[in-house]
Amino acid sequence: MQDNPEDIQKFLENIPDQFNILEKGIDFKVQAEYVEYSHSFDRGELTEKETHALGNILFRQETPFEVKKKALALLAHLGTILAFRIIEKYFKNPDKDLEQWAALALQECKMFLESAIMDISTGFVSSGLGGLANRMRYYFLLLPLTDKLFTPTQSEIIRDELQLVCKELNCILETTNFSGNYVGMTILVPMDVAVGTVIETGIKNCNELGEFVFQHYYVANTNIPDESEITDIIKIVTAD
C-alpha cells in the first residue's frame, strides 16, 4: 500500500518541530550492521493490516531484540506514512539497546518518503554526526569549478549565501572551514527539510553572483572527513 505523493508532501511538511534527534550520533558498528541488513533485501509492499501487525511486534515486551531489529528495517523499507508513524512511536520510547537502530530506521523511512515525491532516488544517510532537537547535523563540501581555487571573497559569498538559505529554511549553519580548493561546513537541518534543497539552493544563489561553485557536492552525516579523506572525496566528486 503506497501513499499518494500529495499526501506524502503534506506529511513531510508537518513533521512536528519537537521531533528529537539523537544528539550524540550513532555508533559506527550500529550503522554498519543496519546498512548491511538494510541492503540485504529489496523494498516491498504490505497492506495496512499487515503493516500494523508488523508494528505490533515492536511493542511486545517478549519479542527478541533481533526480531525487533528486522521489524524496524522492514517498516523503514515500506516508506509509507503509516510505517513512519509506527517507527516514530517506538522511537519515542524504545528498548534502550535499540534506540540507535530505531533512529536509523526512522531516517531511512523518511528518505524513502522523500524519494517518492522527487525525480531522483535518495540514498540512505545514517546519523553519525548526531543533531540537535529536531535537526540533524550534516557535513557539506563545496568545490570550485575545475582547475580553479576559491578566492577569499568567494568563500565569504558562500558563507553569506548559505546563512541566508539556512535562515529561510530554519537550518543552522554551525561551522565553516575555508580552503582554496574546497569549503567545508556543518549545518543542522530540520527533519522536514530535504537535505539537497539546502545546499543546492546555496550553490544556485552563489552562482547567480558569478559562476564559481561546482554543481556537484559531497554531503554526509556519518563523520567530518580529515584532510586525507577530503582529498579522496574531491577526486570522486570531480571525476567524469
Secondary structure, 3 states (H helix, E strand, C coil): CCCCHHHHHHHHHCCCCCCCCCCCCCCHHHHHHHHHHHCCCCCCCCCHHHHHHHHHHHCCCCCCHHHHHHHHHHHHHHCCHHHHHHHHHHHHCCCHHHHHHHHHHHHHHHHHHHHHCCCCCCCCCCCCCCEECCEEEEEEEECECCCCCCCHHHHHHHHHHHHHHHHHHCCEEEEEEEECCEEEEEEEEECCCCHHHHHHHHHHHHHCCCCCECCCCEEECCCCCCHHHHHHHHHHHHCC
